[in-house]
Amino acid sequence: MKRDVCIGRTRGGKNTKIHALVNREGIPVCLLISAGNCADCDQAIPLLQKFGKIKGCNILGDRAYGAKKIRLFLAEQGAQYTIPPTKNLLHPWKYDRQIYKRRNVIERYFCRLKDFRRIATRYDKRADSFQAFLFLAASAVIFSILHI
């Protein structure tokens, strides 16, 4: 029996994480799923590599994406970042709080995704069928944003 790598055990049971890269209008440009028990920072670089062209972009992320390897990757790619440091760092970096407030776009996107009950409760047994419906739901979100 083959184990599905995108389903991880968490306190609440089996879970899958959705990682998304959205533009400033809230339109998803790249989606990735991983096991629910994996760290967010482990999926950031594969997500950014999957998208590709980040040179000159300002990437906004929460504290989970503030790992040194992610910040170095963004700097190597020629992208800026606005990510707050974790509270336990000895030498925290500065970030623009006004720009960081724009991160609510990604939170609103995830809220729109969770309107689809099949995404919120993860009815699908296999990762490929879950990802297929995720793309379908993302398309519906795009259509609602663009009023199509």
Order of alpha helices (4+ residues) and beta strands (2+ residues): beta-beta-beta-alpha-beta-alpha-beta-alpha-alpha-alpha-alpha
